[in-house]
């Protein structure tokens, strides 16, 4: 029976598009990183968990020997792209754009144990590896640019736009970390309520 069950799974895996297969491998890498840390996240372990050969791993990643750096870059790019989508939506309500950024940040896609564990590992790597530090600098610069564009849509108020962007970023990160560590201590709905309240205190509606 075991071989009968496993064979269709292998056929389905072969029929996956390259993009889907790569996304699966990225998800396995992130999960492995969250559970085992950078040292335990080897190409061999990722292949074992994903049920693929090392040759296939080389096919889907430009540099399997530096897989963690590529995964970090991919995660940063995906996060920025998701934020950019909300910015491009052109909501009539200028507060809604930043509200949506908070909602994306607290969604299941970006607020789950694997993502939290992977980010913690990446933060450690950023402090000790110049390649990871360079990705981090680029990611934060792009994020701040998007936030500045979103804040620029708000009406002028007592707080300078640059300060609003910095406070939105800090609030987003702080509440996200608190929520990710314990959704019982800080439920998602409460985190979003606090974030949106903070925004409207900094830039009050007319």
KEKE-3310 file (N, C-alpha, C; in steps of 0.2 Angstrom, whole numbers, plus 5000, padded with zeros to 4 digits):
npx = (5004:5010:5019:5009:5003:5013:5018:5009:5011:5024:5022:5014:5022:5032:5025:5023:5025:5040:5040:5032:5037:5049:5045:5039:5051:5057:5048:5051:5064:5063:5055:5063:5074:5068:5066:5078:5088:5102:5114:5109:5102:5105:5109:5107:5098:5087:5084:5081:5069:5061:5060:5068:5081:5099:5103:5092:5089:5100:5095:5085:5089:5101:5112:5116:5125:5124:5112:5103:5105:5100:5087:5083:5084:5074:5063:5062:5060:5048:5040:5041:5036:5022:5018:5020:5010:4998:5000:4999:4986:4979:4969:4955:4953:4965:4971:4968:4977:4989:4983:4980:4993:4997:4987:4992:5004:5000:4994:4990:5000:5012:5013:5017:5023:5034:5039:5042:5052:5062:5065:5071:5082:5088:5090:5101:5111:5112:5119:5132:5136:5142:5136:5122:5119:5120:5108:5099:5100:5096:5083:5077:5078:5070:5058:5056:5055:5043:5034:5036:5030:5017:5013:5014:5002:4993:4984:4992:4999:5002:5013:5028:5030:5041:5044:5032:5032:5043:5038:5027:5033:5041:5031:5024:5033:5035:5023:5020:5030:5026:5014:5017:5024:5015:4999:4989:4992:4992:4980:4976:4966:4967:4980:4979:4970:4976:4987:4980:4974:4985:4990:4980:4981:4993:4991:4978:4961:4952)
npy = (4994:5006:5010:5012:5023:5033:5034:5041:5054:5057:5058:5069:5079:5079:5085:5098:5115:5124:5136:5134:5122:5128:5137:5128:5122:5133:5135:5124:5126:5138:5133:5123:5131:5138:5128:5122:5131:5141:5133:5120:5119:5113:5109:5095:5092:5099:5093:5081:5083:5088:5078:5077:5076:5081:5086:5091:5102:5110:5114:5122:5133:5146:5146:5134:5132:5143:5144:5150:5163:5166:5162:5172:5184:5181:5180:5194:5201:5196:5201:5215:5216:5212:5223:5233:5230:5234:5247:5252:5250:5261:5267:5276:5282:5288:5283:5270:5263:5262:5255:5243:5239:5235:5225:5215:5212:5206:5195:5177:5173:5180:5180:5168:5153:5148:5158:5168:5161:5160:5173:5177:5169:5175:5188:5186:5181:5193:5201:5196:5193:5200:5199:5196:5207:5217:5213:5216:5229:5234:5229:5236:5249:5249:5246:5258:5267:5264:5265:5279:5284:5280:5287:5300:5302:5305:5318:5334:5336:5338:5330:5327:5320:5311:5307:5300:5289:5283:5279:5272:5261:5256:5253:5243:5233:5230:5227:5216:5207:5204:5199:5188:5180:5177:5175:5174:5183:5195:5197:5195:5204:5214:5219:5225:5234:5243:5247:5254:5264:5271:5276:5285:5294:5300:5306:5314:5312:5324)
npz = (5000:5004:4993:4983:4987:4988:4975:4966:4972:4969:4955:4954:4959:4949:4939:4943:4941:4937:4945:4955:4961:4965:4975:4984:4989:4994:5005:5012:5016:5024:5034:5039:5043:5053:5063:5065:5064:5057:5055:5055:5044:5030:5013:5011:5021:5018:5005:5010:5018:5008:4999:4987:4975:4977:4965:4959:4968:4965:4952:4954:4962:4961:4968:4977:4987:4994:5000:5010:5010:4998:5000:5010:5003:4993:5002:5007:4995:4991:5002:5000:4987:4990:4998:4989:4980:4987:4989:4976:4973:4975:4985:4989:5002:5011:5023:5022:5014:5022:5033:5026:5024:5037:5039:5030:5035:5047:5042:5040:5031:5033:5047:5056:5064:5057:5049:5059:5066:5055:5052:5064:5064:5052:5056:5066:5057:5049:5057:5058:5045:5031:5018:5021:5028:5018:5010:5020:5022:5010:5009:5019:5015:5004:5009:5018:5008:5002:5013:5015:5003:5005:5017:5012:5006:5016:5025:5029:5046:5063:5065:5057:5041:5039:5052:5055:5046:5051:5064:5061:5055:5066:5075:5068:5067:5081:5086:5078:5081:5095:5093:5085:5094:5104:5102:5110:5121:5114:5103:5086:5081:5090:5089:5076:5079:5088:5080:5069:5077:5082:5070:5066:5077:5074:5062:5061:5055:5045)
capx = (5000:5014:5021:5004:5001:5019:5019:5005:5014:5030:5020:5011:5028:5035:5021:5023:5029:5046:5039:5028:5042:5054:5041:5039:5058:5058:5044:5054:5070:5061:5053:5070:5078:5065:5067:5085:5093:5106:5119:5106:5098:5109:5106:5105:5092:5082:5082:5078:5063:5057:5060:5071:5088:5103:5103:5086:5090:5104:5092:5080:5093:5107:5118:5113:5129:5122:5104:5100:5106:5095:5080:5082:5083:5067:5058:5062:5057:5041:5037:5041:5031:5016:5017:5019:5003:4993:5002:4997:4979:4976:4963:4952:4954:4973:4973:4967:4984:4993:4979:4981:5000:4996:4984:4996:5009:4997:4990:4993:5006:5018:5013:5016:5029:5040:5042:5045:5059:5066:5067:5075:5089:5091:5093:5107:5115:5113:5124:5138:5138:5141:5131:5116:5118:5118:5101:5095:5100:5092:5076:5074:5078:5064:5052:5055:5052:5035:5030:5036:5025:5010:5012:5013:4995:4990:4984:4997:4997:5007:5019:5032:5029:5046:5043:5026:5034:5047:5034:5023:5038:5042:5024:5022:5038:5035:5016:5021:5034:5023:5008:5020:5027:5009:4993:4984:4993:4990:4976:4977:4962:4969:4986:4977:4966:4981:4991:4976:4973:4991:4991:4975:4983:4998:4988:4971:4957:4950)
capy = (5000:5012:5012:5014:5030:5037:5035:5047:5060:5058:5060:5076:5083:5080:5089:5105:5120:5126:5141:5130:5118:5132:5139:5122:5121:5139:5134:5119:5129:5142:5128:5120:5136:5140:5123:5119:5136:5141:5127:5114:5120:5111:5107:5088:5091:5102:5088:5075:5085:5090:5072:5078:5075:5087:5089:5095:5108:5114:5116:5128:5138:5148:5145:5130:5133:5149:5144:5154:5170:5167:5162:5178:5188:5179:5182:5201:5203:5194:5205:5221:5215:5212:5229:5237:5229:5238:5254:5253:5249:5268:5268:5283:5283:5288:5279:5263:5260:5259:5250:5237:5236:5232:5219:5211:5211:5202:5189:5171:5172:5183:5179:5161:5151:5147:5165:5171:5158:5161:5180:5177:5167:5180:5194:5184:5181:5200:5204:5193:5191:5206:5198:5196:5214:5220:5212:5219:5237:5236:5228:5242:5255:5249:5247:5264:5271:5262:5269:5286:5285:5279:5292:5306:5303:5308:5325:5337:5336:5340:5326:5327:5313:5306:5304:5296:5283:5279:5277:5266:5255:5253:5250:5237:5227:5228:5223:5209:5202:5203:5195:5181:5177:5175:5178:5175:5189:5200:5194:5199:5210:5219:5222:5229:5240:5247:5250:5259:5270:5275:5280:5291:5299:5304:5310:5314:5313:5330)
capz = (5000:5004:4987:4979:4990:4987:4968:4964:4975:4965:4949:4955:4960:4943:4935:4946:4937:4940:4950:4961:4964:4969:4981:4989:4991:4999:5011:5016:5018:5029:5040:5042:5047:5060:5068:5066:5064:5051:5055:5054:5037:5025:5007:5012:5026:5014:5001:5013:5020:5002:4995:4981:4975:4977:4958:4958:4972:4961:4946:4956:4965:4957:4972:4983:4993:4998:5000:5015:5007:4992:5003:5013:4997:4991:5007:5007:4989:4991:5006:4997:4982:4993:5000:4983:4977:4991:4987:4969:4973:4974:4989:4990:5009:5012:5029:5021:5012:5028:5036:5022:5026:5044:5038:5026:5040:5052:5039:5041:5026:5036:5054:5058:5068:5053:5047:5064:5067:5050:5053:5070:5061:5048:5060:5068:5051:5047:5062:5057:5038:5026:5012:5023:5030:5012:5009:5025:5021:5003:5010:5024:5011:4999:5014:5020:5002:5001:5018:5014:4998:5008:5022:5009:5004:5022:5026:5034:5053:5068:5065:5051:5037:5040:5058:5054:5043:5056:5069:5058:5054:5072:5078:5064:5069:5088:5087:5074:5085:5101:5091:5083:5100:5108:5099:5116:5124:5109:5097:5079:5080:5095:5086:5071:5082:5091:5074:5066:5081:5082:5064:5066:5082:5071:5056:5062:5049:5046)
cpx = (5004:5016:5015:5002:5007:5020:5015:5008:5020:5028:5018:5017:5032:5031:5020:5027:5035:5045:5036:5033:5047:5051:5041:5046:5060:5055:5048:5060:5068:5059:5059:5074:5075:5066:5074:5090:5098:5111:5115:5102:5103:5105:5104:5099:5086:5079:5079:5071:5058:5056:5063:5078:5092:5103:5098:5086:5094:5100:5087:5083:5099:5113:5116:5118:5128:5115:5101:5100:5100:5088:5078:5080:5076:5062:5057:5059:5050:5037:5036:5036:5024:5014:5016:5012:4998:4994:4999:4990:4975:4969:4961:4954:4962:4975:4973:4973:4988:4990:4980:4988:5000:4993:4988:5001:5007:4993:4994:5000:5012:5018:5012:5023:5035:5043:5045:5052:5064:5069:5072:5082:5092:5094:5100:5112:5117:5119:5131:5141:5137:5136:5124:5114:5117:5111:5097:5094:5096:5085:5073:5074:5072:5058:5051:5053:5045:5031:5030:5030:5018:5008:5011:5006:4991:4989:4990:4994:5002:5014:5022:5031:5035:5046:5037:5028:5039:5043:5029:5027:5039:5036:5023:5027:5037:5028:5017:5024:5030:5017:5011:5022:5021:5003:4988:4985:4991:4987:4977:4973:4964:4975:4984:4974:4971:4985:4987:4975:4979:4992:4986:4977:4989:4996:4981:4967:4954:4943)
cpy = (5006:5014:5014:5021:5035:5039:5041:5054:5062:5061:5067:5081:5084:5085:5096:5109:5122:5131:5138:5126:5122:5135:5134:5122:5127:5138:5129:5122:5134:5138:5125:5125:5138:5134:5121:5125:5136:5135:5121:5114:5119:5109:5099:5088:5094:5097:5082:5077:5086:5083:5073:5077:5082:5091:5093:5102:5113:5117:5122:5133:5140:5147:5141:5130:5139:5150:5149:5161:5171:5167:5169:5184:5187:5182:5190:5203:5202:5199:5212:5221:5216:5219:5234:5236:5233:5245:5256:5252:5256:5269:5275:5286:5283:5284:5272:5260:5258:5254:5243:5234:5232:5225:5213:5208:5205:5196:5183:5169:5174:5183:5172:5159:5150:5153:5168:5168:5159:5168:5181:5175:5172:5186:5192:5184:5188:5203:5202:5192:5197:5205:5198:5203:5218:5219:5216:5226:5238:5235:5234:5248:5255:5249:5254:5269:5270:5266:5276:5288:5285:5285:5299:5307:5305:5315:5328:5337:5339:5336:5326:5320:5308:5303:5299:5289:5279:5276:5271:5260:5252:5250:5243:5231:5225:5224:5216:5204:5200:5198:5188:5177:5174:5178:5178:5181:5195:5197:5198:5205:5216:5223:5227:5235:5245:5251:5255:5265:5274:5279:5286:5296:5303:5308:5309:5315:5320:5331)
cpz = (5000:4997:4982:4981:4987:4979:4965:4966:4971:4958:4949:4956:4954:4938:4937:4941:4940:4946:4956:4965:4968:4975:4986:4992:4996:5005:5015:5019:5024:5035:5043:5046:5053:5065:5070:5066:5058:5050:5053:5047:5032:5019:5008:5016:5022:5009:5004:5015:5013:4998:4988:4981:4975:4970:4957:4962:4968:4954:4948:4959:4962:4961:4978:4989:4997:4999:5004:5013:5002:4995:5007:5008:4994:4995:5007:5001:4989:4996:5003:4991:4984:4995:4994:4980:4981:4990:4980:4968:4973:4978:4989:4997:5010:5018:5027:5018:5017:5032:5033:5023:5032:5043:5035:5031:5045:5049:5041:5037:5029:5044:5056:5061:5063:5051:5053:5066:5062:5051:5059:5068:5057:5051:5063:5063:5049:5051:5061:5050:5034:5021:5015:5026:5024:5010:5014:5024:5015:5005:5014:5020:5007:5003:5016:5014:5001:5007:5017:5008:5001:5013:5018:5006:5010:5022:5030:5041:5057:5068:5058:5047:5039:5047:5058:5051:5047:5062:5067:5057:5061:5076:5074:5066:5076:5089:5083:5078:5091:5099:5089:5089:5104:5106:5105:5120:5120:5103:5091:5079:5085:5092:5081:5074:5084:5085:5071:5070:5082:5076:5064:5072:5079:5066:5057:5056:5051:5049)
residu = (UNK:UNK:UNK:UNK:UNK:UNK:UNK:UNK:UNK:UNK:UNK:UNK:UNK:UNK:UNK:UNK:UNK:UNK:UNK:UNK:UNK:UNK:UNK:UNK:UNK:UNK:UNK:UNK:UNK:UNK:UNK:UNK:UNK:UNK:UNK:UNK:UNK:UNK:UNK:UNK:UNK:UNK:UNK:UNK:UNK:UNK:UNK:UNK:UNK:UNK:UNK:UNK:UNK:UNK:UNK:UNK:UNK:UNK:UNK:UNK:UNK:UNK:UNK:UNK:UNK:UNK:UNK:UNK:UNK:UNK:UNK:UNK:UNK:UNK:UNK:UNK:UNK:UNK:UNK:UNK:UNK:UNK:UNK:UNK:UNK:UNK:UNK:UNK:UNK:UNK:UNK:UNK:UNK:UNK:UNK:UNK:UNK:UNK:UNK:UNK:UNK:UNK:UNK:UNK:UNK:UNK:UNK:UNK:UNK:UNK:UNK:UNK:UNK:UNK:UNK:UNK:UNK:UNK:UNK:UNK:UNK:UNK:UNK:UNK:UNK:UNK:UNK:UNK:UNK:UNK:UNK:UNK:UNK:UNK:UNK:UNK:UNK:UNK:UNK:UNK:UNK:UNK:UNK:UNK:UNK:UNK:UNK:UNK:UNK:UNK:UNK:UNK:UNK:UNK:UNK:UNK:UNK:UNK:UNK:UNK:UNK:UNK:UNK:UNK:UNK:UNK:UNK:UNK:UNK:UNK:UNK:UNK:UNK:UNK:UNK:UNK:UNK:UNK:UNK:UNK:UNK:UNK:UNK:UNK:UNK:UNK:UNK:UNK:UNK:UNK:UNK:UNK:UNK:UNK:UNK:UNK:UNK:UNK:UNK:UNK:UNK:UNK:UNK:UNK:UNK:UNK)
# end
